[in-house]
Amino acid sequence: MEDFQRAIAAYCVFRPLPRIYRPMTSATRPTRRPRTRSGPSSSFTRVRRLADRGVYERDVIASILDAGMLCHVAHIVDGRPVATPTFHWRIGDRVYWHGSVASRMLKTNAQGGEVCLTVTLMDGWVLARSAFNHTANYRSVLCFGRPLVVEEAQEKARLLQAFTDHWFPGRWPTLRPMTRKELGATLVLSLPLDEASAKVRTGGADDPARDLDFPVWAGVVPVRESLGAPLAEPGLKQGLAKPKVRPPSRARVGAARRPGTGC
């Protein structure tokens, strides 16, 4: 064991650097995002760890929210932290989520306490020449604030239709209409994007020069979400059209839709 520890120490501390400088290639150099013109909306939303990955442009934040199928809403319940997974959608400068009026999470959110809503998109594993430098390419958003309950029934129905048509275009008019009881049993909350920030990593491994000659594979393994073929419920009538389902978006940062065109 002592011999092994001495060998590791010798590699980490005393290994000489290559005599000839070998610059990283475009395939291995991590992408550094230029500093954005817009800054954080508050000191609380400012990205501190690896701050050059922080993005505060509203269209980038909107694109990540729109692409995400699932969010987590973190809040305090009975003095304890809870992060609950749920579905979300965005319209303009607000993000929405919904559920049963009996939900402990939604009851807590409806009381007006602070929440943190997060969305993360995994874009790839980044394999370096050392375990320490392994990482991932990702896009993530954190939204902070106090949620508001959507009280008016007609507005609630409009928002639920927007959520349905966001993922299943044109499906809402084909469905059995929602009853007043179902609408009353559903709670919809919204959060403004006034305090939101994104964090994004793209590119390859960030290996130091001394590791570039180490004989192990390094690079990026892309990660993608995809849709499978629809599986019909038993007993369906013949000739029914298969649903249209919006595939998960993997648009690159910078090619985002404008904030007003979410759902």
C-alpha positions as CSV (number, residue, x, y, z in Angstrom):
1,M,0.0,0.0,0.0
2,E,2.8,2.4,0.8
3,D,4.5,1.7,-2.5
4,F,1.2,2.4,-4.3
5,Q,0.8,5.7,-2.4
6,R,4.3,6.8,-3.3
7,A,3.7,6.0,-6.9
8,I,0.5,8.1,-7.0
9,A,2.3,11.0,-5.3
10,A,5.2,10.8,-7.8
11,Y,2.7,10.9,-10.7
12,C,0.7,13.8,-9.3
13,V,3.6,15.9,-8.0
14,F,6.8,15.1,-9.7
15,R,5.8,14.0,-13.2
16,P,7.6,16.3,-15.7
17,L,5.5,18.3,-18.2
18,P,6.0,17.5,-21.9
19,R,8.8,19.5,-23.4
20,I,6.7,20.3,-26.5
21,Y,3.5,22.2,-25.9
22,R,0.5,20.5,-27.4
23,P,-2.5,22.7,-27.6
24,M,-6.0,21.2,-27.1
25,T,-7.9,20.5,-30.3
26,S,-11.5,21.8,-30.9
27,A,-12.7,18.3,-30.0
28,T,-11.1,18.4,-26.5
29,R,-11.3,22.0,-25.6
30,P,-14.3,22.9,-23.4
31,T,-16.4,25.6,-24.8
32,R,-16.3,28.9,-22.8
33,R,-19.4,30.9,-23.2
34,P,-18.7,34.6,-23.7
35,R,-19.8,36.9,-20.9
36,T,-23.4,37.8,-21.6
37,R,-24.6,41.4,-21.7
38,S,-27.5,40.7,-19.3
39,G,-26.5,40.0,-15.7
40,P,-28.3,38.3,-12.8
41,S,-31.5,39.8,-11.6
42,S,-30.3,39.6,-8.0
43,S,-27.2,38.5,-6.1
44,F,-29.1,35.4,-5.1
45,T,-29.4,34.2,-8.7
46,R,-25.8,34.9,-9.6
47,V,-23.9,31.7,-10.5
48,R,-20.9,31.6,-8.2
49,R,-19.2,28.2,-8.8
50,L,-17.8,28.2,-12.4
51,A,-19.4,31.6,-13.0
52,D,-18.5,31.6,-16.7
53,R,-21.1,29.0,-17.2
54,G,-23.8,31.3,-15.9
55,V,-26.4,32.5,-18.4
56,Y,-29.0,35.2,-17.6
57,E,-30.5,35.8,-21.0
58,R,-34.3,35.3,-20.9
59,D,-34.5,33.5,-24.2
60,V,-31.9,30.9,-23.1
61,I,-33.7,30.3,-19.8
62,A,-37.0,30.0,-21.7
63,S,-35.6,27.4,-24.2
64,I,-34.4,25.2,-21.3
65,L,-37.7,25.4,-19.5
66,D,-39.5,24.6,-22.8
67,A,-37.3,21.6,-23.5
68,G,-37.5,20.0,-20.1
69,M,-40.2,17.3,-19.6
70,L,-39.9,17.4,-15.8
71,C,-39.0,19.9,-13.1
72,H,-38.4,19.7,-9.3
73,V,-40.0,22.1,-7.0
74,A,-38.1,22.5,-3.7
75,H,-39.8,24.0,-0.6
76,I,-40.1,23.6,3.1
77,V,-42.8,21.3,4.5
78,D,-43.3,21.1,8.3
79,G,-39.8,22.6,8.7
80,R,-38.1,20.0,6.5
81,P,-36.8,20.5,2.9
82,V,-38.7,18.6,0.2
83,A,-38.0,18.5,-3.6
84,T,-40.9,17.2,-5.5
85,P,-40.8,16.1,-9.2
86,T,-43.7,17.4,-11.3
87,F,-44.5,18.5,-14.8
88,H,-44.3,22.1,-15.8
89,W,-44.8,24.5,-18.7
90,R,-44.1,28.1,-19.6
91,I,-46.1,30.9,-21.1
92,G,-44.4,34.2,-21.6
93,D,-42.5,35.2,-18.5
94,R,-44.1,32.7,-16.1
95,V,-43.7,29.0,-15.5
96,Y,-46.6,26.8,-14.3
97,W,-47.2,23.5,-12.6
98,H,-50.3,21.7,-11.5
99,G,-51.7,18.8,-9.5
100,S,-54.4,17.7,-7.1
101,V,-55.9,20.1,-4.6
102,A,-55.1,17.3,-2.0
103,S,-51.4,17.4,-2.8
104,R,-49.2,18.3,0.1
105,M,-46.8,20.0,-2.2
106,L,-49.4,22.2,-3.8
107,K,-51.1,23.0,-0.5
108,T,-47.7,24.2,0.8
109,N,-47.0,26.2,-2.5
110,A,-50.4,27.8,-2.3
111,Q,-49.6,29.3,1.1
112,G,-47.1,31.6,-0.6
113,G,-43.8,30.4,0.7
114,E,-40.6,30.6,-1.2
115,V,-39.9,27.9,-3.7
116,C,-37.0,26.9,-6.0
117,L,-38.1,25.3,-9.4
118,T,-35.3,23.5,-11.3
119,V,-35.0,21.9,-14.7
120,T,-31.9,20.0,-15.9
121,L,-31.2,18.7,-19.3
122,M,-28.4,16.1,-19.7
123,D,-26.6,16.5,-23.0
124,G,-23.6,14.2,-22.7
125,W,-21.0,12.5,-20.6
126,V,-17.5,14.1,-20.8
127,L,-14.8,11.5,-20.3
128,A,-11.4,12.8,-19.4
129,R,-8.0,11.1,-19.0
130,S,-8.4,11.2,-15.2
131,A,-11.4,10.4,-13.0
132,F,-11.0,13.8,-11.4
133,N,-11.7,15.7,-14.7
134,H,-14.7,13.6,-15.8
135,T,-17.8,15.8,-16.0
136,A,-21.0,16.3,-18.1
137,N,-22.5,18.6,-20.6
138,Y,-25.8,20.0,-19.4
139,R,-28.2,22.8,-19.4
140,S,-30.0,23.8,-16.2
141,V,-32.3,26.5,-14.8
142,L,-33.1,27.6,-11.3
143,C,-36.2,29.8,-10.7
144,F,-36.8,31.4,-7.3
145,G,-39.9,33.2,-5.9
146,R,-43.3,32.9,-4.4
147,P,-45.9,31.0,-6.5
148,L,-49.4,32.3,-7.1
149,V,-52.6,30.2,-7.4
150,V,-54.6,30.5,-10.6
151,E,-58.1,31.1,-9.1
152,E,-60.3,31.8,-12.2
153,A,-61.8,28.6,-13.7
154,Q,-61.7,29.7,-17.3
155,E,-58.0,30.8,-17.0
156,K,-57.2,27.6,-15.3
157,A,-58.7,25.6,-18.2
158,R,-56.9,27.7,-20.8
159,L,-53.6,27.0,-19.0
160,L,-54.2,23.3,-18.8
161,Q,-55.0,23.3,-22.5
162,A,-51.7,25.1,-23.2
163,F,-49.9,22.4,-21.2
164,T,-51.6,19.6,-23.1
165,D,-51.1,21.1,-26.5
166,H,-47.5,21.9,-25.8
167,W,-46.6,18.2,-25.7
168,F,-49.5,16.8,-27.7
169,P,-50.3,19.3,-30.4
170,G,-53.9,19.5,-31.4
171,R,-55.1,16.8,-28.9
172,W,-57.1,19.0,-26.5
173,P,-60.1,19.5,-28.9
174,T,-60.3,15.7,-29.5
175,L,-60.6,14.8,-25.8
176,R,-63.7,14.4,-23.7
177,P,-64.3,17.8,-22.2
178,M,-63.1,18.4,-18.7
179,T,-65.9,18.5,-16.1
180,R,-66.4,21.2,-13.5
181,K,-65.6,18.7,-10.8
182,E,-62.3,17.8,-12.5
183,L,-61.4,21.4,-12.9
184,G,-62.2,22.1,-9.3
185,A,-60.0,19.2,-8.1
186,T,-57.0,20.6,-10.0
187,L,-54.7,23.3,-8.6
188,V,-52.5,25.4,-11.0
189,L,-49.7,27.5,-9.7
190,S,-47.4,30.0,-11.5
191,L,-44.0,31.5,-10.8
192,P,-42.6,34.6,-12.5
193,L,-39.2,34.4,-14.1
194,D,-38.0,37.6,-12.4
195,E,-35.4,35.6,-10.4
196,A,-34.0,32.9,-12.7
197,S,-30.6,31.9,-14.0
198,A,-29.2,29.2,-16.2
199,K,-26.0,27.2,-16.0
200,V,-24.7,25.6,-19.2
201,R,-21.6,23.4,-20.1
202,T,-20.7,22.4,-23.6
203,G,-17.5,21.1,-25.3
204,G,-15.0,18.4,-24.5
205,A,-12.7,17.3,-21.7
206,D,-10.6,19.9,-19.9
207,D,-7.5,17.8,-19.3
208,P,-4.3,19.5,-18.2
209,A,-1.3,19.3,-20.6
210,R,0.5,16.7,-18.5
211,D,-2.4,14.2,-19.1
212,L,-2.6,14.5,-22.9
213,D,-0.3,11.6,-23.6
214,F,-1.9,9.3,-21.1
215,P,-3.1,6.2,-23.2
216,V,-6.9,6.2,-22.4
217,W,-9.9,7.2,-24.5
218,A,-11.2,10.7,-23.9
219,G,-14.2,12.6,-25.4
220,V,-17.9,13.1,-25.3
221,V,-20.7,10.5,-25.2
222,P,-23.9,12.4,-26.3
223,V,-27.0,11.7,-24.2
224,R,-30.4,12.1,-26.0
225,E,-34.0,11.7,-25.0
226,S,-36.3,10.1,-27.6
227,L,-39.8,8.9,-28.1
228,G,-40.8,5.3,-28.6
229,A,-43.6,4.0,-30.8
230,P,-47.1,4.5,-29.3
231,L,-48.6,1.5,-27.5
232,A,-52.4,1.5,-27.9
233,E,-54.7,0.7,-25.0
234,P,-56.7,-2.6,-25.4
235,G,-60.3,-2.2,-26.7
236,L,-59.7,0.9,-28.9
237,K,-62.0,1.4,-31.9
238,Q,-60.4,0.7,-35.2
239,G,-59.1,3.5,-37.4
240,L,-58.3,6.0,-34.6
241,A,-55.4,8.3,-35.5
242,K,-52.2,8.0,-33.5
243,P,-51.4,11.1,-31.3
244,K,-49.0,13.7,-32.3
245,V,-46.3,14.0,-29.6
246,R,-43.7,16.7,-29.5
247,P,-40.2,15.2,-29.3
248,P,-37.9,16.4,-26.6
249,S,-36.1,19.5,-27.8
250,R,-32.3,19.4,-28.0
251,A,-31.8,22.8,-29.6
252,R,-28.4,24.3,-29.0
253,V,-28.1,27.3,-26.7
254,G,-28.4,30.4,-28.7
255,A,-31.0,28.9,-31.0
256,A,-33.8,29.3,-28.5
257,R,-37.3,30.5,-29.1
258,R,-38.2,33.9,-28.0
259,P,-39.8,34.2,-24.5
260,G,-43.4,34.8,-25.6
261,T,-43.7,31.6,-27.7
262,G,-43.5,28.8,-25.1
263,C,-46.8,27.1,-25.0
